[in-house]
Amino acid sequence: MNASPNLLFAVVPKPVEQLSKQLQSKMVDPVVLQTLINFSIRYWKGEEICHSEWKNIVKESYFPLTLLEELFSGVLNLIFAVLRIPEKLFSPKCVCDELIQLGFTMEQAKYITNLKTTSKPDTPSFMKLLGANWRIDVTISTSNVCRVLEPWILMEFNLSSEGPKTIHIPLAQFHSLRYQVASCLTQLNKLSV
Amino acid sequence: MATNSQLVDLAWELGVTAASSCEEQVGQTYVRIKMKLNTGKSLETVLMELSLKQFYDLLHELEKTQNMMK
């Protein structure tokens, strides 16, 4: 395999070359190949592939372990290369053609190409603030002290994944929060300029 | 009715809402009750806020219970 596909690799890695040879010799069972593709996707998402699943596919494929590992390495390299193509450069038809050149069938090539739009890595992300409400409460009296007359700020934050969270902010902390928000806004304005 | 937790401590707070982002809450009186419960495994703190009406309803139920016990 001398000619290297343009979008996927500048230079075709050895595992992908090995995979291509095996695919073109029609030695690889489509079910085994599909399982390897699914394993690669799960690996990319950060999921673990347990030992028993790997043992099952070794048993089903009738391949020696070393060959199966080489095939998996090739599939993994290929899937990662497809998923790493920048959005602006991604052309489903070109990627499909390159995969067919490597030895995949049309259906398999389309399936891998579609992964680009359907798969997202399981990266942790912060919650988003959807809304906020506030209240200024004046405590008149408590079970411990008769006359208090202390103001508190109650804030309710609506978060994207967790729902509303209510926090009690003493006056001193509220002034500190105001100062931090004002500093943040100043920096934000400097950035936009 | 769950009967697992025991009331260990109770504290209350009476206040009024002086201002709010929701206008209908302004001027409302509230009673905040903090209860410490012994669940058997640990001490849990339960905080609840009652409007004046809800507080009077609770008071009514507690007084009914007290009368029954007499």
Interface residues (C-beta under 8 A of the other chain):
Chain A: A132 N133 W134 R135 I136 D137 V138 T139 I140 S141 T142 S143 N144 P151 W152
Chain B: L10 A11 W12 E13 L14 G15 V16 T17 A18 A19 S20 S21 C22 Q25 Y30
